[in-house]
Amino acid sequence: MTPRLLVAGVGNIFLADDAFGPEVIRALEHRPLPPGARVRDYGIRGLDLAYDLLSGCATAVLVDAAPRGHRPGTLTLIEAEPPDGTTPPEAHGMDPAKVLALAAHLGDEPLPRVLVLACEPGVLPSDDDLLPGLSAPVRDAVDRAVDTLHALVPALLADPTGPLPPLGRPMESGTPHAAALPGTTPPGAEDR
């Protein structure tokens, strides 16, 4: 049976706070999500994620570090816009927008609803500088992200297209598909 929901940790474990997604997935090993949710660390394997987005799940939650203009460690929940054909697909990277474009290019069926649980990074070195380990604010956000997933996933399993449950302050919110990857902070957003 195909899981109805995919929780995907993405990021490079050797680039400081970019390892947020894989660290959240590791933390979920101690606090598993309900049946019906498939949890997987994709690291920087965008092609694997693109194919899994085409596997029949109704919803996907990508867990990633994403600069959005908040204080480091701030969590935001973003509903990704469906690919519009202007972003080139990329098979050898993990830019979420390019992975969605690749999945749309590879498959004939519609993509699932894609949400991004993003953490504002404090330290993101260039690809040339290896720096393993999360900064303190991002490390502190890992447990909050697990709590958020435990609130979010049951609601999405019950109604994959329904409104998002209130997740406490301040998650980014708005109409579905209002936020692109990555984007800017709406006026009035608070830190969480």
C-alpha positions as CSV (number, residue, x, y, z in Angstrom):
1,M,0.0,0.0,0.0
2,T,1.3,3.5,-0.9
3,P,1.7,5.8,2.1
4,R,-0.7,8.7,1.8
5,L,1.8,11.2,3.1
6,L,5.5,11.7,2.6
7,V,7.7,13.5,5.1
8,A,11.0,14.3,3.4
9,G,14.1,15.6,5.1
10,V,16.3,17.5,2.6
11,G,19.6,19.1,3.0
12,N,23.4,18.6,3.1
13,I,24.7,17.3,6.5
14,F,28.1,18.8,5.8
15,L,26.8,22.4,5.3
16,A,25.9,23.5,8.9
17,D,22.2,24.5,9.2
18,D,21.4,22.9,5.8
19,A,21.3,19.7,7.8
20,F,18.1,20.7,9.5
21,G,15.9,18.4,7.4
22,P,18.0,15.2,8.0
23,E,18.2,16.1,11.7
24,V,14.5,16.3,12.1
25,I,14.1,13.0,10.3
26,R,16.6,11.5,12.7
27,A,14.6,12.9,15.7
28,L,11.4,11.3,14.3
29,E,13.0,7.9,14.8
30,H,12.4,8.4,18.6
31,R,8.9,9.9,18.1
32,P,7.4,8.1,15.0
33,L,4.6,9.6,13.1
34,P,1.2,7.8,12.6
35,P,0.8,5.0,10.1
36,G,0.1,6.3,6.6
37,A,3.1,8.6,6.8
38,R,6.3,7.6,5.1
39,V,9.3,9.3,6.7
40,R,12.6,9.5,4.7
41,D,15.9,11.4,4.7
42,Y,16.7,12.4,1.1
43,G,19.7,14.4,1.9
44,I,20.7,15.9,-1.4
45,R,19.2,13.2,-3.6
46,G,16.7,15.3,-5.6
47,L,16.1,12.7,-8.2
48,D,15.0,10.1,-5.6
49,L,12.6,12.7,-4.1
50,A,11.2,13.6,-7.5
51,Y,10.3,10.0,-8.2
52,D,8.8,9.5,-4.8
53,L,6.6,12.5,-5.3
54,L,5.2,10.6,-8.2
55,S,4.5,7.5,-6.2
56,G,0.8,8.2,-5.5
57,C,1.0,10.1,-2.1
58,A,-1.6,12.8,-1.6
59,T,0.6,15.1,0.3
60,A,4.3,15.7,0.8
61,V,5.9,17.7,3.6
62,L,9.5,18.8,2.9
63,V,11.6,19.6,5.9
64,D,14.4,22.0,5.0
65,A,16.4,25.0,6.0
66,A,15.3,28.0,4.0
67,P,16.3,31.7,4.3
68,R,13.1,33.7,4.7
69,G,14.3,36.7,6.6
70,H,13.4,35.6,10.1
71,R,15.5,35.1,13.2
72,P,17.6,31.9,13.0
73,G,15.6,28.9,14.3
74,T,12.2,30.3,13.2
75,L,9.9,27.7,11.7
76,T,7.6,28.6,8.8
77,L,5.1,26.5,7.0
78,I,4.9,27.2,3.3
79,E,2.5,25.8,0.7
80,A,4.6,25.4,-2.5
81,E,3.3,26.6,-5.7
82,P,2.9,24.0,-8.4
83,P,5.6,24.2,-11.1
84,D,4.6,26.6,-13.8
85,G,7.1,25.6,-16.4
86,T,9.5,28.6,-15.8
87,T,11.8,26.7,-13.3
88,P,14.2,24.4,-15.1
89,P,14.2,20.8,-13.8
90,E,17.4,19.6,-12.2
91,A,18.3,16.0,-11.6
92,H,21.6,16.5,-9.7
93,G,20.6,18.9,-6.8
94,M,18.2,19.5,-4.0
95,D,16.6,22.9,-4.8
96,P,13.0,22.1,-3.9
97,A,11.5,24.2,-6.7
98,K,13.8,22.5,-9.2
99,V,12.9,19.0,-7.7
100,L,9.2,19.8,-8.1
101,A,9.8,20.9,-11.7
102,L,11.7,17.7,-12.3
103,A,8.9,15.6,-10.9
104,A,6.3,17.4,-13.0
105,H,8.6,16.8,-16.1
106,L,9.0,13.1,-15.3
107,G,5.4,12.2,-14.6
108,D,2.0,12.5,-16.3
109,E,0.0,12.5,-13.1
110,P,-0.5,15.6,-11.0
111,L,1.9,16.2,-8.1
112,P,0.7,15.9,-4.6
113,R,0.1,18.9,-2.4
114,V,3.5,20.0,-1.2
115,L,4.2,21.8,2.0
116,V,7.6,23.0,3.3
117,L,8.3,23.1,7.0
118,A,11.2,25.5,6.8
119,C,13.7,26.6,9.4
120,E,15.5,29.9,9.2
121,P,19.2,29.1,9.1
122,G,21.9,30.9,11.0
123,V,24.9,29.4,9.3
124,L,24.9,28.3,5.6
125,P,28.4,28.0,4.3
126,S,29.1,27.8,0.6
127,D,29.4,24.3,-1.1
128,D,33.2,24.7,-1.0
129,D,33.3,25.1,2.9
130,L,32.4,21.9,4.8
131,L,31.0,22.7,8.2
132,P,29.1,19.8,9.8
133,G,26.8,20.5,12.8
134,L,23.8,22.8,13.4
135,S,24.0,26.2,15.0
136,A,22.4,26.5,18.4
137,P,19.1,28.2,17.3
138,V,18.6,25.6,14.5
139,R,19.4,22.7,16.8
140,D,16.8,24.0,19.2
141,A,14.3,24.2,16.4
142,V,14.5,20.4,15.7
143,D,12.3,19.4,18.6
144,R,9.8,22.2,17.7
145,A,9.7,20.8,14.2
146,V,9.0,17.3,15.4
147,D,6.1,18.7,17.6
148,T,4.8,20.6,14.5
149,L,4.9,17.5,12.4
150,H,2.9,15.6,15.1
151,A,0.2,18.3,14.9
152,L,0.3,18.6,11.1
153,V,0.5,15.0,9.9
154,P,-2.7,13.7,11.5
155,A,-4.6,16.6,10.1
156,L,-3.2,16.0,6.6
157,L,-3.9,12.3,6.8
158,A,-7.5,13.0,7.7
159,D,-7.9,15.6,5.0
160,P,-5.0,16.1,2.5
161,T,-6.6,19.1,0.8
162,G,-8.1,20.7,3.9
163,P,-7.0,23.8,5.7
164,L,-3.8,23.6,7.8
165,P,-4.3,23.3,11.5
166,P,-3.2,26.2,13.7
167,L,0.3,25.4,14.7
168,G,1.0,28.1,17.1
169,R,2.8,31.4,16.5
170,P,4.1,32.3,14.1
171,M,3.8,30.1,11.1
172,E,3.5,31.7,7.8
173,S,0.0,31.4,6.5
174,G,-2.0,32.5,3.6
175,T,-4.1,31.2,0.8
176,P,-3.0,27.9,-0.7
177,H,-0.1,28.2,-3.2
178,A,0.6,31.8,-2.1
179,A,4.2,31.2,-1.2
180,A,6.9,30.2,-3.6
181,L,10.2,28.5,-2.7
182,P,12.0,30.5,-1.3
183,G,10.3,33.8,-0.9
184,T,9.8,36.7,1.4
185,T,8.2,37.1,4.7
186,P,4.7,38.6,4.7
187,P,4.1,41.7,6.8
188,G,3.4,41.0,10.4
189,A,5.0,37.6,10.6
190,E,6.4,36.8,14.0
191,D,9.2,34.6,15.1
192,R,8.5,31.2,16.6
